[in-house]
């Protein structure tokens, strides 16, 4: 967190320069919020954070400054805290991997690379940097010709220049890049119409792009996978959530390697370990027989939406989404043995390939009455009312 609670006697403290005072946000007469890393220019709040000294050579500037584009102190505090957590996670990941490039450097490098001609046409920008360095250091041109390794590119180019040069060199390389991998995954996925699934894939893949840059798929290594997991942990993500994100990245890469015919490429996200996985999960209590009887007694006479879902789930032992996503035609009452069809629907996909099934364990007392209520649509339904009850069709 980048803010602290203070009493009304809290005072402002400077953050290294006169404008970067801690901002006091009054919550009540006796309680205020002291927000760090905030300062104002006019009415607009700005975020300010120093880059750790050991990472100076990888950032385009030693102090990060960004406009939050708001004059609301509460909103500014919220935005600053999110930005602070993001940068702290990035710092943590880069400390453990010298090959990673921060997102700020990537963005600045992309702008620079877009403004320069292809390297095969002109290299004046980088040559001018080299000549200026040689003059500044008083190096002998003849000695440089005989021993060109005297000067490395990192000696005369800053982090943005180095990344821009890498991007320009990669433009001549036809190998598929990470951005292309996501495109082919989305275009071939069976759930491409699922907005939620695709947004989740774009979010997780975007986090990887921010971490590694739009590098070639074949250049993605295990160190990037470990850094991604480390950043998830630094962001406070639960290990189960981190595993879902890793599984998404693994799936994207599997599709890209296959569909883009990237020969010899391995999937670095395959079986990547997550420290203390599962140990941060909450214990799920299994209801006792007495508690189940109490639930049945309470909801048995009820035919409302939640009650129908709860009672049908109790009867067949399914997932909540499998019941709440049932369509009208999935409730089959006119068969010799009434049953439910659990199958993919446009508004709800199933968890895996073994999930589709027919369930006929409908012998609990009163179960048929609840199925009839769902089927008729006279008394409730679930979140996809139009699909389940057909009410739009009259």
DRENDO-840520 format. One record per residue (C-alpha): residue number from 0; residue in one letter; x, y, z. Coordinates in Angstrom, 1 decimal. Layout:
<tidrens>
tidren resi NUM resn a X X Y Y Z Z
...
</tidrens>
This chain:
<tidrens>
tidren resi 0 resn x X 0.0 Y 0.0 Z 0.0
tidren resi 1 resn x X 1.2 Y 3.5 Z -0.7
tidren resi 2 resn x X -1.0 Y 5.3 Z 1.8
tidren resi 3 resn x X -1.4 Y 5.3 Z 5.6
tidren resi 4 resn x X -4.2 Y 6.4 Z 7.9
tidren resi 5 resn x X -3.3 Y 9.4 Z 10.1
tidren resi 6 resn x X -5.1 Y 11.5 Z 12.7
tidren resi 7 resn x X -6.0 Y 15.1 Z 12.0
tidren resi 8 resn x X -2.7 Y 16.1 Z 13.5
tidren resi 9 resn x X -0.8 Y 14.5 Z 10.6
tidren resi 10 resn x X 1.6 Y 16.7 Z 8.8
tidren resi 11 resn x X 3.1 Y 16.7 Z 5.4
tidren resi 12 resn x X 6.6 Y 15.3 Z 4.7
tidren resi 13 resn x X 8.6 Y 15.9 Z 1.5
tidren resi 14 resn x X 9.5 Y 13.1 Z -0.8
tidren resi 15 resn x X 12.8 Y 14.4 Z -2.1
tidren resi 16 resn x X 11.6 Y 17.5 Z -3.9
tidren resi 17 resn x X 9.5 Y 20.5 Z -2.9
tidren resi 18 resn x X 6.3 Y 19.4 Z -4.8
tidren resi 19 resn x X 6.2 Y 15.8 Z -3.7
tidren resi 20 resn x X 4.5 Y 16.3 Z -0.3
tidren resi 21 resn x X 2.4 Y 13.6 Z 1.1
tidren resi 22 resn x X -1.2 Y 14.4 Z 0.3
tidren resi 23 resn x X -3.7 Y 14.5 Z 3.1
tidren resi 24 resn x X -7.2 Y 13.2 Z 2.2
tidren resi 25 resn x X -9.7 Y 14.0 Z 4.9
tidren resi 26 resn x X -12.1 Y 11.0 Z 5.6
tidren resi 27 resn x X -13.8 Y 12.4 Z 8.7
tidren resi 28 resn x X -13.2 Y 15.0 Z 11.4
tidren resi 29 resn x X -10.7 Y 12.8 Z 13.1
tidren resi 30 resn x X -9.4 Y 10.5 Z 10.4
tidren resi 31 resn x X -7.4 Y 11.3 Z 7.3
tidren resi 32 resn x X -5.6 Y 9.4 Z 4.5
tidren resi 33 resn x X -2.0 Y 10.2 Z 4.0
tidren resi 34 resn x X -1.1 Y 9.3 Z 0.4
tidren resi 35 resn x X 2.5 Y 8.9 Z -0.6
tidren resi 36 resn x X 4.0 Y 9.3 Z -4.1
tidren resi 37 resn x X 1.4 Y 12.0 Z -5.0
tidren resi 38 resn x X 1.9 Y 15.7 Z -5.7
tidren resi 39 resn x X -0.1 Y 18.3 Z -7.5
tidren resi 40 resn x X 0.5 Y 20.6 Z -10.4
tidren resi 41 resn x X -2.3 Y 23.0 Z -10.5
tidren resi 42 resn x X -5.4 Y 21.0 Z -9.8
tidren resi 43 resn x X -4.1 Y 17.7 Z -11.3
tidren resi 44 resn x X -2.5 Y 15.0 Z -9.2
tidren resi 45 resn x X 0.7 Y 13.3 Z -10.4
tidren resi 46 resn x X 2.5 Y 10.1 Z -9.4
tidren resi 47 resn x X 6.2 Y 10.1 Z -8.5
tidren resi 48 resn x X 8.4 Y 7.2 Z -7.6
tidren resi 49 resn x X 12.2 Y 6.8 Z -7.5
tidren resi 50 resn x X 13.7 Y 3.9 Z -9.4
tidren resi 51 resn x X 15.9 Y 1.7 Z -7.2
tidren resi 52 resn x X 19.6 Y 2.5 Z -7.7
tidren resi 53 resn x X 20.4 Y -1.0 Z -8.8
tidren resi 54 resn x X 17.9 Y -0.7 Z -11.7
tidren resi 55 resn x X 18.9 Y 2.8 Z -13.0
tidren resi 56 resn x X 20.7 Y 1.3 Z -16.0
tidren resi 57 resn x X 17.5 Y -0.3 Z -17.2
tidren resi 58 resn x X 15.0 Y 2.6 Z -17.0
tidren resi 59 resn x X 14.9 Y 5.7 Z -19.2
tidren resi 60 resn x X 14.9 Y 7.9 Z -16.1
tidren resi 61 resn x X 15.7 Y 7.7 Z -12.4
tidren resi 62 resn x X 12.4 Y 9.1 Z -11.3
tidren resi 63 resn x X 9.1 Y 7.9 Z -12.7
tidren resi 64 resn x X 6.5 Y 10.7 Z -13.1
tidren resi 65 resn x X 3.0 Y 10.2 Z -14.5
tidren resi 66 resn x X -0.1 Y 12.3 Z -14.6
tidren resi 67 resn x X -3.1 Y 10.6 Z -12.9
tidren resi 68 resn x X -5.4 Y 12.9 Z -14.9
tidren resi 69 resn x X -7.7 Y 13.6 Z -12.0
tidren resi 70 resn x X -8.2 Y 16.4 Z -9.4
tidren resi 71 resn x X -10.2 Y 14.1 Z -7.1
tidren resi 72 resn x X -7.8 Y 13.2 Z -4.1
tidren resi 73 resn x X -9.6 Y 9.9 Z -3.3
tidren resi 74 resn x X -9.4 Y 8.7 Z -6.9
tidren resi 75 resn x X -5.7 Y 9.9 Z -7.1
tidren resi 76 resn x X -4.9 Y 7.9 Z -4.0
tidren resi 77 resn x X -6.5 Y 4.8 Z -5.5
tidren resi 78 resn x X -4.7 Y 5.2 Z -8.9
tidren resi 79 resn x X -1.4 Y 5.9 Z -7.1
tidren resi 80 resn x X -1.7 Y 2.8 Z -5.0
tidren resi 81 resn x X -2.4 Y 0.6 Z -8.1
tidren resi 82 resn x X 0.6 Y 2.2 Z -9.9
tidren resi 83 resn x X 2.8 Y 1.7 Z -6.9
tidren resi 84 resn x X 2.0 Y -2.0 Z -6.7
tidren resi 85 resn x X 2.6 Y -2.4 Z -10.4
tidren resi 86 resn x X 6.0 Y -0.8 Z -10.3
tidren resi 87 resn x X 7.0 Y -2.7 Z -7.1
tidren resi 88 resn x X 6.1 Y -6.0 Z -8.8
tidren resi 89 resn x X 8.2 Y -4.9 Z -11.9
tidren resi 90 resn x X 11.2 Y -4.0 Z -9.7
tidren resi 91 resn x X 11.0 Y -7.3 Z -7.9
tidren resi 92 resn x X 10.8 Y -9.3 Z -11.1
tidren resi 93 resn x X 13.8 Y -7.4 Z -12.7
tidren resi 94 resn x X 16.0 Y -7.9 Z -9.7
tidren resi 95 resn x X 15.8 Y -11.6 Z -10.2
tidren resi 96 resn x X 16.3 Y -11.5 Z -14.0
tidren resi 97 resn x X 18.9 Y -9.3 Z -15.7
tidren resi 98 resn x X 17.4 Y -9.9 Z -19.1
tidren resi 99 resn x X 14.0 Y -8.3 Z -18.4
tidren resi 100 resn x X 13.2 Y -4.8 Z -19.7
tidren resi 101 resn x X 10.7 Y -2.5 Z -17.8
tidren resi 102 resn x X 7.5 Y -1.5 Z -19.6
tidren resi 103 resn x X 8.5 Y 2.2 Z -19.5
tidren resi 104 resn x X 11.7 Y 1.5 Z -21.4
tidren resi 105 resn x X 9.8 Y -0.8 Z -23.9
tidren resi 106 resn x X 7.3 Y 2.0 Z -24.7
tidren resi 107 resn x X 9.9 Y 4.7 Z -25.1
tidren resi 108 resn x X 12.1 Y 2.3 Z -27.3
tidren resi 109 resn x X 9.1 Y 1.5 Z -29.5
tidren resi 110 resn x X 8.4 Y 5.2 Z -30.1
tidren resi 111 resn x X 12.1 Y 5.7 Z -30.9
tidren resi 112 resn x X 12.3 Y 2.7 Z -33.2
tidren resi 113 resn x X 9.2 Y 3.8 Z -35.1
tidren resi 114 resn x X 10.8 Y 7.2 Z -35.7
tidren resi 115 resn x X 14.0 Y 5.8 Z -37.2
tidren resi 116 resn x X 14.6 Y 4.3 Z -40.7
tidren resi 117 resn x X 15.4 Y 0.6 Z -41.1
tidren resi 118 resn x X 19.0 Y -0.3 Z -40.3
tidren resi 119 resn x X 19.7 Y -1.4 Z -43.8
tidren resi 120 resn x X 18.9 Y 2.2 Z -45.0
tidren resi 121 resn x X 20.5 Y 4.3 Z -42.4
tidren resi 122 resn x X 22.2 Y 3.9 Z -39.0
tidren resi 123 resn x X 23.1 Y 7.6 Z -38.4
tidren resi 124 resn x X 21.4 Y 7.8 Z -35.0
tidren resi 125 resn x X 23.5 Y 5.1 Z -33.4
tidren resi 126 resn x X 26.7 Y 6.1 Z -35.3
tidren resi 127 resn x X 26.4 Y 9.6 Z -34.0
tidren resi 128 resn x X 26.1 Y 8.2 Z -30.4
tidren resi 129 resn x X 29.2 Y 6.1 Z -31.0
tidren resi 130 resn x X 31.3 Y 9.0 Z -32.4
tidren resi 131 resn x X 30.2 Y 11.3 Z -29.5
tidren resi 132 resn x X 31.3 Y 8.6 Z -27.0
tidren resi 133 resn x X 34.7 Y 8.1 Z -28.7
tidren resi 134 resn x X 35.4 Y 11.9 Z -28.7
tidren resi 135 resn x X 34.3 Y 12.2 Z -25.1
tidren resi 136 resn x X 36.6 Y 9.4 Z -24.0
tidren resi 137 resn x X 39.4 Y 10.5 Z -26.2
tidren resi 138 resn x X 39.8 Y 7.1 Z -27.8
tidren resi 139 resn x X 42.2 Y 6.4 Z -30.7
tidren resi 140 resn x X 40.2 Y 5.6 Z -33.9
tidren resi 141 resn x X 43.1 Y 3.3 Z -35.1
tidren resi 142 resn x X 43.0 Y 1.3 Z -32.0
tidren resi 143 resn x X 39.3 Y 0.9 Z -32.3
tidren resi 144 resn x X 39.6 Y -0.4 Z -35.8
tidren resi 145 resn x X 42.1 Y -3.0 Z -34.7
tidren resi 146 resn x X 40.2 Y -3.9 Z -31.5
tidren resi 147 resn x X 36.4 Y -3.1 Z -32.0
tidren resi 148 resn x X 35.5 Y -4.9 Z -28.8
tidren resi 149 resn x X 37.1 Y -2.0 Z -26.8
tidren resi 150 resn x X 33.7 Y -0.3 Z -26.9
tidren resi 151 resn x X 30.4 Y -2.1 Z -26.3
tidren resi 152 resn x X 27.0 Y -0.9 Z -27.4
tidren resi 153 resn x X 26.0 Y -0.5 Z -23.8
tidren resi 154 resn x X 28.9 Y 1.9 Z -23.3
tidren resi 155 resn x X 27.4 Y 4.6 Z -25.6
tidren resi 156 resn x X 23.7 Y 3.7 Z -25.7
tidren resi 157 resn x X 21.2 Y 4.1 Z -22.9
tidren resi 158 resn x X 18.5 Y 1.5 Z -22.1
tidren resi 159 resn x X 16.0 Y 3.1 Z -24.5
tidren resi 160 resn x X 18.5 Y 3.2 Z -27.3
tidren resi 161 resn x X 19.6 Y -0.4 Z -26.7
tidren resi 162 resn x X 16.1 Y -1.7 Z -26.8
tidren resi 163 resn x X 15.2 Y 0.4 Z -29.9
tidren resi 164 resn x X 18.3 Y -1.1 Z -31.7
tidren resi 165 resn x X 17.1 Y -4.5 Z -30.7
tidren resi 166 resn x X 13.6 Y -3.8 Z -32.1
tidren resi 167 resn x X 15.0 Y -2.5 Z -35.3
tidren resi 168 resn x X 17.2 Y -5.6 Z -35.7
tidren resi 169 resn x X 14.3 Y -7.9 Z -35.0
tidren resi 170 resn x X 12.2 Y -6.2 Z -37.8
tidren resi 171 resn x X 14.5 Y -8.0 Z -40.2
tidren resi 172 resn x X 13.7 Y -11.3 Z -38.5
tidren resi 173 resn x X 10.6 Y -13.0 Z -39.8
tidren resi 174 resn x X 10.2 Y -15.2 Z -36.7
tidren resi 175 resn x X 6.7 Y -15.0 Z -35.1
tidren resi 176 resn x X 6.5 Y -12.6 Z -32.1
tidren resi 177 resn x X 4.4 Y -12.8 Z -28.9
tidren resi 178 resn x X 1.8 Y -10.5 Z -30.3
tidren resi 179 resn x X 1.2 Y -12.9 Z -33.2
tidren resi 180 resn x X 0.9 Y -15.8 Z -30.8
tidren resi 181 resn x X -2.1 Y -14.2 Z -29.0
tidren resi 182 resn x X -3.7 Y -13.4 Z -32.3
tidren resi 183 resn x X -3.6 Y -16.9 Z -33.6
tidren resi 184 resn x X -4.8 Y -18.3 Z -30.2
tidren resi 185 resn x X -7.9 Y -16.0 Z -30.3
tidren resi 186 resn x X -8.7 Y -16.7 Z -33.9
tidren resi 187 resn x X -8.6 Y -20.5 Z -33.4
tidren resi 188 resn x X -10.1 Y -20.9 Z -29.9
tidren resi 189 resn x X -13.3 Y -22.7 Z -29.6
tidren resi 190 resn x X -14.6 Y -20.1 Z -27.2
tidren resi 191 resn x X -13.5 Y -17.1 Z -29.3
tidren resi 192 resn x X -17.0 Y -15.7 Z -28.8
tidren resi 193 resn x X -16.7 Y -15.8 Z -25.0
tidren resi 194 resn x X -15.9 Y -12.2 Z -24.0
tidren resi 195 resn x X -14.9 Y -13.1 Z -20.5
tidren resi 196 resn x X -12.5 Y -15.9 Z -21.6
tidren resi 197 resn x X -10.8 Y -13.7 Z -24.3
tidren resi 198 resn x X -10.5 Y -10.7 Z -22.0
tidren resi 199 resn x X -8.8 Y -13.0 Z -19.4
tidren resi 200 resn x X -6.4 Y -14.3 Z -22.1
tidren resi 201 resn x X -5.6 Y -10.8 Z -23.2
tidren resi 202 resn x X -5.0 Y -9.6 Z -19.7
tidren resi 203 resn x X -2.6 Y -12.4 Z -18.8
tidren resi 204 resn x X -0.8 Y -12.2 Z -22.1
tidren resi 205 resn x X -0.5 Y -8.4 Z -21.8
tidren resi 206 resn x X 1.2 Y -8.9 Z -18.4
tidren resi 207 resn x X 3.7 Y -11.2 Z -20.1
tidren resi 208 resn x X 4.3 Y -8.7 Z -22.9
tidren resi 209 resn x X 4.8 Y -5.9 Z -20.4
tidren resi 210 resn x X 7.4 Y -8.1 Z -18.7
tidren resi 211 resn x X 9.3 Y -9.5 Z -21.7
tidren resi 212 resn x X 8.4 Y -7.2 Z -24.5
tidren resi 213 resn x X 7.2 Y -8.3 Z -28.0
tidren resi 214 resn x X 10.0 Y -10.7 Z -28.5
tidren resi 215 resn x X 10.1 Y -13.7 Z -30.8
tidren resi 216 resn x X 8.2 Y -16.7 Z -29.5
tidren resi 217 resn x X 11.3 Y -18.9 Z -29.8
tidren resi 218 resn x X 13.3 Y -16.5 Z -27.6
tidren resi 219 resn x X 10.9 Y -16.9 Z -24.7
tidren resi 220 resn x X 12.6 Y -18.9 Z -22.0
tidren resi 221 resn x X 12.1 Y -20.4 Z -18.6
tidren resi 222 resn x X 13.5 Y -17.3 Z -17.0
tidren resi 223 resn x X 10.5 Y -15.4 Z -18.3
tidren resi 224 resn x X 8.2 Y -18.0 Z -16.9
tidren resi 225 resn x X 9.8 Y -17.7 Z -13.5
tidren resi 226 resn x X 9.8 Y -13.9 Z -13.6
tidren resi 227 resn x X 6.0 Y -14.0 Z -14.5
tidren resi 228 resn x X 5.3 Y -16.2 Z -11.5
tidren resi 229 resn x X 7.4 Y -13.9 Z -9.3
tidren resi 230 resn x X 5.5 Y -10.8 Z -10.5
tidren resi 231 resn x X 2.2 Y -12.6 Z -9.8
tidren resi 232 resn x X 3.3 Y -13.2 Z -6.2
tidren resi 233 resn x X 4.6 Y -9.6 Z -5.9
tidren resi 234 resn x X 1.1 Y -8.4 Z -7.0
tidren resi 235 resn x X -0.4 Y -10.3 Z -4.1
tidren resi 236 resn x X -2.1 Y -12.8 Z -6.4
tidren resi 237 resn x X -3.2 Y -16.1 Z -4.9
tidren resi 238 resn x X -1.3 Y -19.1 Z -6.1
tidren resi 239 resn x X -4.5 Y -20.7 Z -7.6
tidren resi 240 resn x X -5.1 Y -17.5 Z -9.6
tidren resi 241 resn x X -1.4 Y -17.4 Z -10.6
tidren resi 242 resn x X -1.8 Y -21.1 Z -11.8
tidren resi 243 resn x X -4.8 Y -20.2 Z -13.9
tidren resi 244 resn x X -2.8 Y -17.3 Z -15.5
tidren resi 245 resn x X 0.2 Y -19.7 Z -16.2
tidren resi 246 resn x X -2.2 Y -22.3 Z -17.7
tidren resi 247 resn x X -3.6 Y -19.6 Z -20.0
tidren resi 248 resn x X -0.1 Y -18.6 Z -21.2
tidren resi 249 resn x X 0.8 Y -22.2 Z -21.6
tidren resi 250 resn x X -2.3 Y -22.8 Z -23.8
tidren resi 251 resn x X -1.5 Y -19.7 Z -25.9
tidren resi 252 resn x X 2.1 Y -20.9 Z -26.5
tidren resi 253 resn x X 1.0 Y -24.5 Z -27.4
tidren resi 254 resn x X -1.4 Y -23.2 Z -30.0
tidren resi 255 resn x X 1.2 Y -20.7 Z -31.4
tidren resi 256 resn x X 4.0 Y -23.3 Z -31.6
tidren resi 257 resn x X 1.7 Y -25.6 Z -33.5
tidren resi 258 resn x X -0.2 Y -23.2 Z -35.7
tidren resi 259 resn x X 2.8 Y -21.0 Z -36.6
tidren resi 260 resn x X 5.0 Y -24.0 Z -37.1
tidren resi 261 resn x X 7.7 Y -22.8 Z -34.8
tidren resi 262 resn x X 10.0 Y -25.8 Z -35.1
tidren resi 263 resn x X 12.3 Y -26.7 Z -32.2
tidren resi 264 resn x X 10.5 Y -24.3 Z -29.8
tidren resi 265 resn x X 9.7 Y -25.5 Z -26.3
tidren resi 266 resn x X 6.9 Y -24.2 Z -24.1
tidren resi 267 resn x X 8.7 Y -22.6 Z -21.1
tidren resi 268 resn x X 5.4 Y -22.3 Z -19.2
tidren resi 269 resn x X 4.9 Y -26.0 Z -19.2
tidren resi 270 resn x X 4.9 Y -27.4 Z -15.6
tidren resi 271 resn x X 6.4 Y -24.2 Z -14.2
tidren resi 272 resn x X 6.5 Y -24.4 Z -10.4
tidren resi 273 resn x X 4.8 Y -22.0 Z -8.1
tidren resi 274 resn x X 6.2 Y -21.7 Z -4.6
tidren resi 275 resn x X 3.8 Y -22.7 Z -1.8
tidren resi 276 resn x X 1.1 Y -23.5 Z -4.3
tidren resi 277 resn x X -2.2 Y -24.2 Z -2.6
tidren resi 278 resn x X -1.1 Y -23.3 Z 0.9
tidren resi 279 resn x X -2.8 Y -19.9 Z 0.7
tidren resi 280 resn x X -6.2 Y -21.3 Z -0.2
tidren resi 281 resn x X -9.1 Y -21.2 Z 2.2
tidren resi 282 resn x X -10.4 Y -24.4 Z 3.6
tidren resi 283 resn x X -13.8 Y -25.3 Z 2.1
tidren resi 284 resn x X -16.1 Y -26.7 Z 4.7
tidren resi 285 resn x X -18.2 Y -29.7 Z 3.7
tidren resi 286 resn x X -21.8 Y -29.4 Z 5.0
tidren resi 287 resn x X -22.8 Y -32.0 Z 7.5
tidren resi 288 resn x X -25.9 Y -34.2 Z 7.1
tidren resi 289 resn x X -27.7 Y -32.0 Z 9.6
tidren resi 290 resn x X -26.8 Y -28.9 Z 7.7
tidren resi 291 resn x X -27.9 Y -30.4 Z 4.4
tidren resi 292 resn x X -31.2 Y -31.3 Z 6.0
tidren resi 293 resn x X -31.6 Y -27.7 Z 7.2
tidren resi 294 resn x X -30.9 Y -26.4 Z 3.7
tidren resi 295 resn x X -33.4 Y -28.8 Z 2.2
tidren resi 296 resn x X -36.1 Y -27.8 Z 4.8
tidren resi 297 resn x X -35.5 Y -24.1 Z 4.2
tidren resi 298 resn x X -35.5 Y -24.1 Z 0.4
tidren resi 299 resn x X -37.7 Y -27.1 Z -0.3
tidren resi 300 resn x X -41.0 Y -25.2 Z -0.7
tidren resi 301 resn x X -39.2 Y -22.4 Z -2.5
tidren resi 302 resn x X -39.2 Y -22.2 Z -6.4
tidren resi 303 resn x X -37.3 Y -18.9 Z -6.7
tidren resi 304 resn x X -34.2 Y -18.7 Z -8.9
tidren resi 305 resn x X -31.6 Y -19.2 Z -6.1
tidren resi 306 resn x X -33.6 Y -22.0 Z -4.5
tidren resi 307 resn x X -34.0 Y -23.9 Z -7.7
tidren resi 308 resn x X -30.2 Y -23.7 Z -8.4
tidren resi 309 resn x X -29.3 Y -24.8 Z -4.9
tidren resi 310 resn x X -31.8 Y -27.7 Z -4.8
tidren resi 311 resn x X -30.9 Y -29.0 Z -8.2
tidren resi 312 resn x X -27.2 Y -28.8 Z -7.4
tidren resi 313 resn x X -27.8 Y -30.7 Z -4.2
tidren resi 314 resn x X -29.7 Y -33.4 Z -6.1
tidren resi 315 resn x X -27.1 Y -34.0 Z -8.8
tidren resi 316 resn x X -23.8 Y -32.8 Z -7.2
tidren resi 317 resn x X -22.9 Y -30.6 Z -10.2
tidren resi 318 resn x X -21.1 Y -27.2 Z -10.4
tidren resi 319 resn x X -23.2 Y -24.1 Z -9.8
tidren resi 320 resn x X -22.5 Y -22.8 Z -13.3
tidren resi 321 resn x X -23.7 Y -26.1 Z -14.8
tidren resi 322 resn x X -27.1 Y -25.7 Z -13.3
tidren resi 323 resn x X -27.4 Y -21.9 Z -13.6
tidren resi 324 resn x X -26.5 Y -22.2 Z -17.3
tidren resi 325 resn x X -29.1 Y -24.8 Z -18.3
tidren resi 326 resn x X -31.3 Y -24.1 Z -21.3
tidren resi 327 resn x X -35.0 Y -24.9 Z -21.5
tidren resi 328 resn x X -34.3 Y -27.8 Z -23.8
tidren resi 329 resn x X -31.7 Y -29.2 Z -21.3
tidren resi 330 resn x X -34.5 Y -30.1 Z -18.9
tidren resi 331 resn x X -36.1 Y -33.3 Z -20.2
tidren resi 332 resn x X -39.2 Y -34.3 Z -18.3
tidren resi 333 resn x X -41.1 Y -36.4 Z -20.9
tidren resi 334 resn x X -38.6 Y -39.3 Z -21.0
tidren resi 335 resn x X -39.3 Y -42.5 Z -19.2
tidren resi 336 resn x X -36.6 Y -41.4 Z -16.7
tidren resi 337 resn x X -36.4 Y -37.6 Z -16.5
tidren resi 338 resn x X -32.9 Y -36.2 Z -16.9
tidren resi 339 resn x X -30.8 Y -33.1 Z -17.4
tidren resi 340 resn x X -28.4 Y -32.5 Z -20.3
tidren resi 341 resn x X -25.2 Y -30.7 Z -19.2
tidren resi 342 resn x X -23.6 Y -29.3 Z -22.3
tidren resi 343 resn x X -21.9 Y -26.2 Z -23.7
tidren resi 344 resn x X -24.1 Y -23.2 Z -24.3
tidren resi 345 resn x X -23.2 Y -19.8 Z -25.9
tidren resi 346 resn x X -23.6 Y -18.1 Z -22.6
tidren resi 347 resn x X -21.7 Y -20.7 Z -20.6
tidren resi 348 resn x X -19.0 Y -23.2 Z -21.5
tidren resi 349 resn x X -18.1 Y -26.2 Z -19.5
tidren resi 350 resn x X -14.8 Y -26.7 Z -17.6
tidren resi 351 resn x X -13.3 Y -29.6 Z -19.7
tidren resi 352 resn x X -14.1 Y -32.2 Z -22.3
tidren resi 353 resn x X -15.4 Y -34.7 Z -19.8
tidren resi 354 resn x X -18.0 Y -32.2 Z -18.4
tidren resi 355 resn x X -20.8 Y -32.8 Z -21.0
tidren resi 356 resn x X -23.1 Y -35.5 Z -19.7
tidren resi 357 resn x X -26.7 Y -36.5 Z -19.0
tidren resi 358 resn x X -27.7 Y -36.7 Z -15.4
tidren resi 359 resn x X -30.7 Y -38.8 Z -14.3
tidren resi 360 resn x X -30.2 Y -39.0 Z -10.6
tidren resi 361 resn x X -33.4 Y -37.1 Z -10.0
tidren resi 362 resn x X -35.0 Y -39.3 Z -7.4
tidren resi 363 resn x X -35.0 Y -36.9 Z -4.4
tidren resi 364 resn x X -38.6 Y -36.2 Z -3.1
tidren resi 365 resn x X -40.0 Y -33.1 Z -4.7
tidren resi 366 resn x X -37.3 Y -32.9 Z -7.3
tidren resi 367 resn x X -39.6 Y -33.4 Z -10.3
tidren resi 368 resn x X -41.7 Y -30.4 Z -9.0
tidren resi 369 resn x X -38.6 Y -28.2 Z -9.0
tidren resi 370 resn x X -37.7 Y -29.3 Z -12.5
tidren resi 371 resn x X -41.2 Y -28.6 Z -13.7
tidren resi 372 resn x X -41.0 Y -25.1 Z -12.1
tidren resi 373 resn x X -37.8 Y -24.5 Z -14.0
tidren resi 374 resn x X -39.2 Y -25.9 Z -17.2
tidren resi 375 resn x X -42.4 Y -24.0 Z -17.2
tidren resi 376 resn x X -40.8 Y -20.7 Z -16.3
tidren resi 377 resn x X -43.7 Y -19.7 Z -14.2
tidren resi 378 resn x X -41.7 Y -19.1 Z -11.1
tidren resi 379 resn x X -38.1 Y -18.0 Z -11.6
tidren resi 380 resn x X -35.1 Y -19.4 Z -13.5
tidren resi 381 resn x X -31.4 Y -18.5 Z -13.6
tidren resi 382 resn x X -29.2 Y -15.8 Z -15.0
tidren resi 383 resn x X -29.9 Y -16.6 Z -18.6
tidren resi 384 resn x X -33.7 Y -16.2 Z -18.3
tidren resi 385 resn x X -34.3 Y -15.7 Z -22.1
tidren resi 386 resn x X -32.5 Y -19.0 Z -22.9
tidren resi 387 resn x X -33.9 Y -21.1 Z -20.1
tidren resi 388 resn x X -37.5 Y -20.0 Z -20.0
tidren resi 389 resn x X -38.0 Y -18.8 Z -23.5
tidren resi 390 resn x X -39.9 Y -15.8 Z -22.0
tidren resi 391 resn x X -39.1 Y -13.6 Z -25.0
tidren resi 392 resn x X -40.9 Y -16.1 Z -27.2
tidren resi 393 resn x X -44.0 Y -15.8 Z -25.0
</tidrens>
